[in-house]
């Protein structure tokens, strides 16, 4: 039981940090010029493939295992 509560808390923190990272990437898309290895498409792809999937997984876990509050 304690492990699930702890994991829920950790995932809630991760959700906050991933949302912050998404905002950072969106700012980079709007403000920065693309480079050879980090183009605007790269930032969009990373948001879509990496961060949004992680948010979904974490939200499902929290919903399934209950809120830690």
Backbone torsions as a table, in degrees:
resi	resn	phi	psi	omega
1	UNK	NA	-45.3	-179.6
2	UNK	-64.8	-34.4	179.1
3	UNK	-63.7	-41.4	179.3
4	UNK	-66.1	-39.8	177.4
5	UNK	-63.4	-43.1	179.7
6	UNK	-63.9	-44.0	179.2
7	UNK	-64.4	-36.9	177.8
8	UNK	-63.3	-43.0	178.3
9	UNK	-63.2	-44.1	179.2
10	UNK	-62.6	-40.9	-179.9
11	UNK	-69.2	-33.8	175.7
12	UNK	-64.9	-40.8	176.2
13	UNK	-63.8	-40.8	-179.6
14	UNK	-66.4	-36.5	177.1
15	UNK	-59.7	-44.7	178.6
16	UNK	-61.8	-44.5	-178.2
17	UNK	-69.5	-35.4	178.4
18	UNK	-67.8	-40.0	176.9
19	UNK	-61.8	-40.0	177.8
20	UNK	-64.3	-40.8	179.0
21	UNK	-65.9	-37.2	176.6
22	UNK	-62.2	-43.6	177.6
23	UNK	-60.9	-41.3	177.8
24	UNK	-60.8	-44.5	179.7
25	UNK	-65.4	-40.7	178.7
26	UNK	-63.4	-38.2	175.9
27	UNK	-62.8	-40.8	178.9
28	UNK	-64.7	-38.2	178.4
29	UNK	-62.2	-42.4	-177.2
30	UNK	-76.5	-37.3	-168.8
31	UNK	-103.8	-31.7	-174.6
32	UNK	-94.6	151.5	173.8
33	UNK	-84.7	147.3	179.5
34	UNK	-69.0	148.9	176.3
35	UNK	-115.8	-175.5	-178.3
36	UNK	-62.8	-44.2	-175.3
37	UNK	-100.7	-14.6	-178.7
38	UNK	-129.7	78.7	178.1
39	UNK	-84.1	171.9	178.0
40	UNK	-63.3	-36.5	176.4
41	UNK	-62.8	-34.8	177.8
42	UNK	-62.1	-45.5	180.0
43	UNK	-63.0	-43.0	179.1
44	UNK	-63.9	-43.3	-179.8
45	UNK	-63.1	-41.7	180.0
46	UNK	-64.4	-39.8	176.8
47	UNK	-61.2	-51.0	-175.2
48	UNK	-67.2	-44.7	-174.1
49	UNK	-84.1	-35.3	-171.2
50	UNK	-98.6	-57.1	-169.9
51	UNK	-77.6	-43.0	-178.6
52	UNK	-66.5	-36.8	176.4
53	UNK	-64.6	-40.7	-180.0
54	UNK	-65.7	-40.7	177.5
55	UNK	-60.7	-44.0	178.8
56	UNK	-59.9	-47.1	-179.7
57	UNK	-59.9	-44.7	-178.3
58	UNK	-67.1	-40.6	179.1
59	UNK	-65.4	-39.5	177.3
60	UNK	-63.8	-41.7	179.7
61	UNK	-61.8	-46.1	-179.1
62	UNK	-64.6	-41.3	179.7
63	UNK	-64.5	-41.9	-178.4
64	UNK	-69.7	-41.0	-174.0
65	UNK	-99.6	3.7	177.4
66	UNK	86.7	158.5	178.9
67	UNK	-77.4	147.9	-177.1
68	UNK	-80.8	-8.6	-177.9
69	UNK	-75.4	NA	NA
